[in-house]
Structure formats: C-alpha cells, structure tokens
Amino acid sequence: MTRYGKMVPEGTCDLLFKECESLREVQNRMTELFKTRGFNEVITPSFEFYDVFTGKANAIPQEMMYKLIDSKGRIIALRPDNTMPVMRVAATKLKGFQPPLRLFYNQNVFRINPSLSGRKDEIPQCGIELLGLRGIKADLEVIATAIDTLKCVTGEFRIEIGHIGYFKAIIDGLKCSDEEKEQIRLYIESKNYAALTDILKENDNKSGYALNELPRLFGGEEVLDRAIEIAPNEAALDTIKYLRSIYDALCKMGYKDKVLIDLGLVQQIDYYTGVIFRGYIQNSGDYVLSGGRYDCLAESFGAEMAATGFGVNTEAIARCVNLNQKNNNPDVIIYYDAKNAKAAFEHMETLTSSGLICEMSGFDSIEETRNYAKIRGISRIDIVSVEKNSVSIQSEYLQ
C-alpha cells in the first residue's frame, strides 16, 4: 500500500450510512420542491472546457479550479460552478425554447480551497436558475423559493438580502483606481472597519462617507431608511427603492421574521447585477445558500438572457439539521443452507414487499448468525429449510 492509499485528498471526505441518508433526504426534499414550482432538472458534465469558466463575469478565480489536459491538448476544468454550465445549456441546447426557462440542478462542484480553511473541495449543490425574466416578480419568485428551500429542511434559518447596485452607484463617485476600488470592496465584504476608514480618508465626500457606513447597514427596515439618508446620487436611491419593494413584498408574504437587509453584501461585483442574497441556518458558521441576479452571464455564450437563481450547499445543511430519518437497520436476517437459496430468496422477496428490511446471512452456522444479529441489533432470525419439497420457515426472536 502506497503512502496515500488509505487516505482521501484534502478537502474531501467519505460519507457513511446516516450521513448518506441525511444528504439524500435534504436533496430529495429540495428537488421535489423545485419540481412543484415548475423547474426542470438538467445534468451537465463533471468536467467542461476551461473556456466555459473564463468569461469576464466568472465568479471563480482560475487558481480555484481543478484543471486537466484532454487527449487533444485542450484545457478541461472540473466543474467549479453550476450556473455557468447551466447557462451554456440554455444558450445552446435550449435557445429555441420559449422563455422563461425554469431549470434546477443537483450535482457536485469542485474547488481548490486554501489548506486549513475548513472548506470542502467537493461540494454537493442543489439550485435553480430562472432565465429570461427581469423585474421584481422574477426576483421575488427566486427569493421566496430560496426561503422555502431552507424551510423544507429546517425552521431555524434566515435570509439576508442586498443589492450590488447600491455599492456600484456609490463607488463610481470616487476618484480612485480600479485596484483601490477592489480593495475597498474587500474591506466592506470582510467588515474591516479600521482598514476601510483608512483607505477612504482621502475621499472626504458623500460617496466616501456612504462607503464607510456600508458594512454597518445590516438589520431590518431601518437599514433602508438609513441607506436613503446617505445615498450620494439618484442611482443609489433607485436601488434602495427597488430593494424596499422586494423587502415589503416578502414581509406581506409572511417572511418578515426570516429576512434581514445587508447592504454589505458586495461580493463578485462583475458577476452580480442586481439583488444579492445569502442563507444561513442554525449550527453552521458559514452561509449555506447564495444567489442573486446575474444578467450578463449569457453574454459569454453569445446570448442575451436575464438570469437569477441560487445554489445550496446540501452537505453543509445535512450536517446541521436533524431530519428524523427512519431506522434502516434490518428487521430480519434470513439464515439458510446454500442448497435452499431459491426458497430463502423467495422468502426475502415476500418480507421486503411487505415493508420489512431483510439481510441474508452469509454465515455457515446458525450460531454465527445469532452472534452477528446481536451485535447489529437485529431482533429476528428466519431459518429457511426445505424437506421433501416443503419449505419451512422458523422465526427466532432475540432479546
């Protein structure tokens, strides 16, 4: 056995028994919800041409991608993101379909994360894409579906919503380089107040003041009031008015206690073009759901298509919630002599068709079977024998 033969690579893990059941239960609940909302499933290849993920608006840095070379010398990437492949499908295979397109996926993504970051390199994801619709109704549908997606697996969650347009409208008023603007964005995203104040000290104007306040604009409706007070231009005001209409509608739909405003959501400004949101659940230190509007992504595939959607880290949710899974421990173990296999397997089919979980004994003696059943917690042994073409079933119950 080589040095790494008994290990798994960093950023990956094995899932066993109940972990698998919990993950499948989370995925099944979510995909069934998506189907009831009119979304249709698509499955894309686990590896795609690298070009799929290198557009201007791509959200994944190239250093986070697993890259391969195919037999023709072309660069291939293990799928680091689900939205771009789904967008490729929509712009090519589905370009003749009448929009809007409602698509969902349930497949893994692969990303190289820093060592000791605690993040997985292989991430099971479920998500939806609503393509071909702009405006408040489309944004509301996707955010409401995100809320109901978390709601179908846990009652302890919250959604934080923002609008990338507010940040863009403010930062355009600064006289600074693109590198400085990106540094400001990073400080706001990480809520590094001291560094943000320091970098903005040369911008003593309304835009600089608003940017300095941005990481603090988190909470309920009062955040929107404050954002209007400090908005330096009409473009910033317009985004807050739109965000307020989203928030008010969600409150009227009964989601007020699950929704917060966070105008410090400023990630991936070349990717998102409008509303941004993230979802959190109890017992998870990081967000488990992220989404928003990204109307420019289809341009990478030569198409114009409005787009909004979200993705969910289903494994992170499965680790944190208790879904009261059924007990899949065998109800019965069937002991038989090899010459009586036909009768034993027919008996197994009879039991399983009635809803019982059965295991066939692979031991040569009934004593070994009893010992195994006691260790596994199997309470019943069915002993199958055949004498003169007559099948006999003797049930033995263990204490």
C-alpha positions in Angstrom: 0.0 0.0 0.0 1.4 3.4 -1.0 1.7 6.3 1.4 -1.7 7.8 0.4 -3.5 4.6 -0.3 -5.6 4.7 2.9 -6.3 8.5 2.8 -8.6 10.9 0.9 -7.3 14.1 -0.5 -7.6 17.3 1.5 -10.9 19.0 1.1 -12.8 15.7 0.5 -14.4 13.1 2.8 -16.2 9.8 2.9 -19.9 9.9 3.8 -21.2 6.8 5.7 -24.6 5.4 6.4 -26.7 8.0 8.2 -24.6 10.8 6.6 -25.6 9.5 3.2 -29.3 9.2 4.2 -29.3 12.7 5.6 -27.8 14.1 2.4 -30.2 12.3 0.2 -33.1 13.4 2.3 -32.1 17.0 2.0 -31.6 16.7 -1.7 -34.9 14.9 -2.2 -36.9 17.5 -0.3 -35.3 20.3 -2.2 -35.6 18.8 -5.7 -39.3 17.9 -5.0 -39.9 21.5 -4.0 -38.3 22.7 -7.2 -40.5 20.4 -9.3 -43.6 21.7 -7.7 -42.6 25.3 -8.7 -42.3 24.3 -12.4 -38.5 23.8 -12.5 -37.0 21.1 -14.7 -33.8 19.3 -14.0 -30.6 19.5 -16.1 -27.4 17.5 -15.6 -24.1 18.8 -17.0 -20.7 17.0 -17.4 -18.5 16.9 -14.3 -15.7 18.4 -16.4 -16.1 21.1 -19.1 -13.8 23.1 -21.3 -11.9 25.6 -19.3 -13.3 28.4 -21.5 -16.8 27.9 -20.0 -15.5 29.4 -16.8 -13.2 32.2 -18.0 -15.7 34.9 -19.1 -15.4 38.4 -17.7 -18.2 37.8 -15.2 -17.0 34.4 -14.0 -17.2 34.1 -10.2 -14.5 31.5 -9.7 -10.8 32.5 -9.9 -8.7 30.3 -12.1 -6.5 29.3 -9.2 -9.5 27.7 -7.5 -10.2 25.4 -10.5 -9.0 21.8 -10.9 -7.6 21.7 -14.4 -6.8 18.8 -16.7 -5.4 18.3 -20.3 -7.5 16.1 -22.6 -6.2 13.8 -25.3 -6.1 16.7 -27.8 -4.2 19.0 -25.6 -7.2 21.2 -24.6 -7.6 22.5 -21.1 -10.5 20.9 -19.2 -11.8 22.0 -15.8 -13.7 20.0 -13.2 -17.0 21.9 -12.7 -16.2 24.7 -10.2 -19.7 26.3 -10.6 -23.1 25.1 -11.7 -24.5 28.4 -13.0 -22.1 28.7 -15.9 -22.7 25.2 -17.3 -26.5 25.6 -17.0 -26.2 29.0 -18.8 -24.2 27.3 -21.5 -27.0 24.7 -21.9 -29.7 27.4 -22.0 -27.8 29.4 -24.6 -27.2 26.4 -26.9 -29.4 23.4 -26.4 -32.4 25.4 -25.2 -32.1 28.5 -27.3 -35.3 27.6 -29.2 -37.4 27.2 -26.1 -39.9 29.9 -25.2 -38.6 31.8 -22.1 -38.7 32.0 -19.2 -36.7 28.8 -18.6 -37.0 27.3 -15.1 -34.1 24.9 -14.5 -32.7 23.1 -11.5 -29.6 21.0 -10.8 -28.4 18.6 -8.2 -24.7 17.9 -8.7 -21.3 18.4 -7.2 -18.9 21.3 -7.8 -15.1 21.1 -7.3 -13.0 24.0 -6.0 -9.5 24.3 -4.7 -9.7 26.0 -1.3 -6.8 27.1 0.9 -5.4 24.4 3.3 -6.9 24.6 6.8 -9.7 26.8 5.6 -12.3 24.2 6.8 -14.0 24.3 3.4 -14.6 21.3 1.2 -13.1 21.0 -2.3 -16.0 18.7 -3.4 -19.4 20.3 -2.6 -22.8 18.8 -3.3 -25.1 21.5 -4.6 -28.8 21.9 -5.4 -30.0 25.1 -7.0 -32.3 26.8 -9.5 -31.9 29.2 -12.4 -34.8 31.4 -13.6 -33.8 32.6 -17.1 -35.4 35.1 -19.4 -37.3 37.2 -16.9 -36.4 40.6 -15.4 -38.1 42.7 -12.7 -39.5 42.4 -9.3 -41.7 39.3 -9.9 -38.8 37.2 -11.0 -36.6 38.3 -8.1 -39.4 37.7 -5.6 -40.1 34.2 -7.0 -36.4 33.2 -6.6 -36.0 34.7 -3.1 -39.3 33.1 -2.0 -38.2 29.8 -3.4 -34.9 30.2 -1.5 -36.7 30.8 1.7 -39.0 27.8 1.2 -36.0 25.6 0.2 -34.4 26.2 3.6 -37.8 26.0 5.3 -38.4 22.5 3.9 -35.4 21.2 5.9 -35.2 23.4 9.0 -37.2 26.1 10.8 -34.1 27.8 12.1 -32.8 29.9 9.2 -32.5 33.4 7.9 -32.1 35.1 4.5 -30.0 38.3 4.1 -30.7 40.4 1.0 -28.8 43.3 -0.5 -28.3 45.0 -3.9 -25.0 45.2 -5.7 -26.2 48.3 -7.5 -26.0 50.4 -4.3 -22.3 49.7 -3.9 -21.6 50.3 -7.6 -23.5 53.6 -7.7 -21.6 54.9 -4.7 -18.1 53.7 -5.7 -18.5 55.3 -9.1 -18.4 58.6 -7.3 -14.9 58.0 -6.0 -11.8 59.3 -7.7 -9.5 56.2 -7.3 -8.0 53.4 -9.3 -9.7 50.1 -10.0 -7.2 48.4 -7.7 -8.3 50.7 -4.8 -11.9 50.2 -5.6 -11.4 46.4 -5.3 -9.6 46.9 -2.0 -12.5 49.0 -0.7 -14.9 46.2 -1.7 -12.8 43.6 0.1 -12.8 45.7 3.3 -16.6 46.2 3.1 -17.1 42.4 2.5 -14.9 41.4 5.4 -16.3 44.3 7.6 -12.8 45.5 8.3 -13.9 48.9 9.6 -10.4 50.2 10.5 -8.8 49.5 7.1 -11.9 50.8 5.3 -11.7 54.1 7.3 -8.0 54.4 6.5 -8.3 53.9 2.7 -11.3 56.3 2.5 -9.7 59.2 4.4 -8.7 60.9 1.2 -12.3 60.8 -0.1 -14.0 63.3 2.2 -17.3 63.4 0.3 -20.7 61.9 0.3 -19.6 58.8 -1.6 -16.7 58.2 0.8 -19.0 58.6 3.8 -21.6 56.2 2.4 -18.9 53.6 1.7 -17.6 53.9 5.3 -21.2 53.3 6.5 -21.9 50.3 4.2 -20.6 47.5 6.5 -22.9 48.8 9.3 -26.0 48.8 7.2 -27.4 45.5 8.5 -30.8 44.8 10.1 -34.4 45.4 9.4 -36.4 48.1 7.6 -34.4 50.9 9.4 -31.4 50.0 7.3 -33.2 51.1 4.2 -34.1 54.4 5.8 -30.5 55.0 6.7 -29.3 54.0 3.2 -31.7 56.6 1.7 -30.3 59.2 4.1 -26.7 58.7 3.0 -27.2 57.9 -0.7 -25.0 60.2 -2.7 -26.8 60.0 -6.0 -30.1 59.1 -7.8 -28.7 55.7 -8.9 -28.1 54.7 -5.3 -31.6 55.9 -4.3 -33.2 53.9 -7.1 -31.6 50.6 -5.9 -32.8 51.2 -2.4 -36.3 51.9 -3.6 -36.2 48.6 -5.6 -34.8 46.7 -2.6 -37.5 48.2 -0.4 -40.2 47.0 -2.8 -38.7 43.5 -2.5 -38.5 43.6 1.2 -42.1 44.9 1.6 -43.4 42.2 -0.6 -41.6 39.5 1.3 -43.0 40.8 4.6 -46.5 40.8 3.2 -45.9 37.1 2.1 -45.2 36.3 5.8 -41.4 36.1 5.6 -40.6 39.2 7.8 -39.1 37.2 10.7 -36.8 35.3 8.2 -35.5 38.2 6.2 -32.8 40.8 7.0 -31.2 43.6 5.0 -27.4 43.5 4.5 -26.0 46.2 2.2 -22.5 45.0 2.9 -23.1 42.1 0.5 -20.7 43.3 -2.2 -19.1 40.0 -3.4 -18.3 39.4 -7.1 -19.4 42.7 -8.5 -18.6 41.7 -12.1 -20.9 38.6 -11.6 -24.0 40.1 -9.9 -26.0 42.8 -11.5 -28.9 43.4 -9.0 -30.3 41.8 -5.9 -27.9 39.5 -3.9 -28.9 37.2 -1.0 -27.4 34.6 1.3 -29.0 32.0 3.5 -27.9 30.8 7.0 -29.1 28.0 9.2 -28.5 27.3 12.9 -25.3 25.4 13.8 -23.5 26.5 10.6 -20.8 29.1 10.8 -20.9 30.0 7.1 -23.7 30.7 4.7 -25.3 27.6 3.1 -27.2 29.3 0.3 -26.2 32.1 -2.0 -27.8 33.7 -5.1 -28.9 36.8 -6.9 -29.3 38.4 -10.3 -26.7 38.0 -13.0 -28.0 39.3 -16.3 -24.6 39.4 -18.1 -23.5 35.8 -17.8 -25.2 34.6 -21.0 -23.0 37.0 -23.0 -20.1 34.6 -22.5 -22.1 32.2 -24.8 -23.2 34.8 -27.3 -26.7 35.2 -25.9 -28.7 37.9 -24.1 -30.7 36.5 -21.3 -31.8 37.8 -17.9 -30.9 35.4 -15.1 -31.5 35.0 -11.4 -31.1 32.0 -9.2 -29.3 30.4 -6.2 -27.3 27.4 -5.1 -27.4 25.5 -1.8 -24.6 23.5 -0.1 -26.7 20.4 0.7 -23.9 18.6 2.6 -23.5 21.6 4.9 -27.2 21.5 5.7 -27.3 17.7 6.1 -24.5 18.0 8.8 -26.5 20.6 10.8 -30.1 19.5 10.7 -32.0 16.5 12.2 -34.5 15.3 9.7 -35.8 12.4 11.8 -34.8 9.8 9.4 -36.3 6.3 9.5 -34.3 3.5 11.0 -32.8 1.4 8.2 -31.4 -1.3 10.4 -32.5 -4.8 9.2 -35.7 -6.1 10.8 -34.9 -9.7 9.9 -31.8 -11.8 9.0 -32.5 -14.9 7.0 -30.4 -18.0 7.7 -30.4 -20.8 5.1 -28.3 -23.6 3.6 -26.9 -22.8 0.2 -28.9 -25.6 -1.4 -32.1 -23.9 -0.2 -31.2 -20.5 -1.7 -34.2 -20.4 -4.0 -36.7 -20.7 -1.1 -34.7 -18.3 1.0 -34.6 -15.5 -1.6 -38.3 -16.0 -2.3 -39.0 -15.6 1.4 -36.9 -12.4 1.4 -39.0 -11.0 -1.5 -42.2 -11.7 0.4 -40.9 -9.9 3.5 -39.4 -6.9 1.7 -42.6 -6.5 -0.3 -44.5 -6.1 3.0 -42.1 -3.3 4.0 -39.5 -5.1 6.1 -35.8 -4.7 5.7 -34.1 -8.0 5.3 -30.5 -9.2 5.3 -29.3 -12.6 4.0 -27.0 -14.4 6.4 -23.6 -15.3 4.8 -22.5 -17.4 7.8 -22.2 -21.2 7.7 -23.7 -21.8 11.2 -26.8 -20.5 13.0 -24.6 -19.7 16.0 -22.5 -17.3 14.0 -25.7 -15.8 12.6 -27.1 -15.3 16.1 -23.9 -13.6 17.3 -23.9 -11.3 14.3 -27.6 -10.4 14.8 -27.0 -9.5 18.4 -24.1 -7.2 17.5 -26.1 -5.5 14.8 -29.3 -5.2 16.9 -31.3 -7.4 14.5 -34.2 -8.8 16.6 -35.4 -11.6 14.4 -33.8 -14.6 12.6 -35.8 -16.5 10.0 -34.4 -20.0 9.4 -35.4 -21.4 6.0 -35.2 -25.1 5.4 -36.7 -27.5 2.7 -37.7 -31.0 3.4 -39.3 -33.2 0.7 -40.1 -30.2 -1.4 -41.8 -28.5 1.5 -40.5 -25.1 2.6 -40.3 -24.5 6.4 -39.8 -21.0 8.0 -38.9 -20.9 11.6 -38.7 -17.5 13.2 -36.4 -16.9 16.2 -36.6 -13.7 18.2 -33.6 -12.4 20.1 -33.9 -10.5 23.3 
